[in-house]
Amino acid sequence: MTHTTSNGPLPDAGALRPIGQPLGGGDIADEDELRAIMGERPNLDSPRAGAAMYALGDTSVARAARDWRDAQAREADAQDRLIGAIIAALRDGATKMGVCAEVGISRTTLDRWLAPRG
């Protein structure tokens, strides 16, 4: 399912009811209830979006938790790749300050990332 956001008002959706067995446990009786959860301008990266998705039957707590763990793993993998690229760039002559500026991190963060793990 693809989700999009809009800065405009929610379209008139009529009665919003889960179909079949929802993943979540709630049901939304109408657009006013959805607006009460989401607000006028939905932001799908907010806690309210998760509440609305649960109420609409589009997610469950277990599924949201799995998505969160998956996102954490992807973030850790991306950070490891970044650190590897930084190490290679430093060996190739880049300066720590230049790398920090390019990545948008502090020198302290860079030094922590480059410290031996153990």
N, C-alpha and C positions, 0 to 999 in steps of 0.2 A: 504494500500500500504506500503510495506517495503522498506526503503531506506538504502543503504549501502554506505560506503565511501571506497575509494581506493587511495593508494599512487601512483598508476600507471596512465598512460594516459587514457583518456576517450576512450572507444571503438568507432569504426567508426559506428555511428548510422544512417548515411544517413540523409535524410531530417526529421527533428523533427517537427511535426505539431500537434496541439491539435486536438482531435477527438471529434466531436459533439459540444456541448456547453461547453466551458471551464469555470471553476469557476472564474479564473482570467480574465483579459481583453486582454492579449497579445497573440502574437504567435511568436514562434521561427522558423525562416525559415530554419536554418541549424545548424550543429554542431559548426561552427565558432562563431555564435551568442551566443550559450550556453557557449562556452569557454570564450567569452568576459565577460559574466556575472559572471560565476563561477570561472574562472581561471583554471589552469592546474590540480590542486588537489582539488577536491570538499571537502568542509567541511560543512556538513549539519546543523551545529550549528551556521553558520555565516549569517549575513544579506544578503550576496550574494546568499546564498541558497534560502532564502525567495524570493528574486527577481527572481531567476530562476524558482522556483516553481510557482510563479504568472504568469510569462511569458509563461510557459508551460501549464498553465491552471490547475495545480495541487492544487492550493489554491486561496483564495480570501482574501482581507483585513479583511473582517468580520470573516472569518474562522480563520485566523491567530490571530486576536484579541481574539476570543473565546478560542483558544488553550492557549494563553498567560494567560488569566484570570484563566483558569482551572489549569495551572501549578502553578500560584501564590497561589491558594487555596490549592493545594496538598502540596506546600512548607510550608504554614502556619500550616496545619494539622500535618505535620512531625515534625515541630519545637515544636508544643505543646506537642506531644508525647515524644520528647526528653526532654523537660523541666520536664514533669511528671516523666520520668525515672530518671532524675538527682535528683529531689526532693526525690524520694524514695531511691536512692543510698545514698544521704547525710543523710537521717534518719537512714539508715542501717549502718552508720559509715564511709562512704567514705569521703575523704577530698576534699575541694574545689579545691585545687591545683591539686590533682590527677584526679578529674573529668575534669578540664580544659585541662590537658595534654592529657587525653584519647579522649576528644571531639575535641581538636584542637582549643580552643577558649581562649580568655584572661580572666583574673579574672574580669575585668571591664564588659565584656559582660555577664559573668555568673551572676554577681551582678545585672545587669540591668534586666536580664531574671527573676531573683528570687524576684525582688522588687514587692511589692503589686501593682496590676493594679487597676486603679480607675479613 
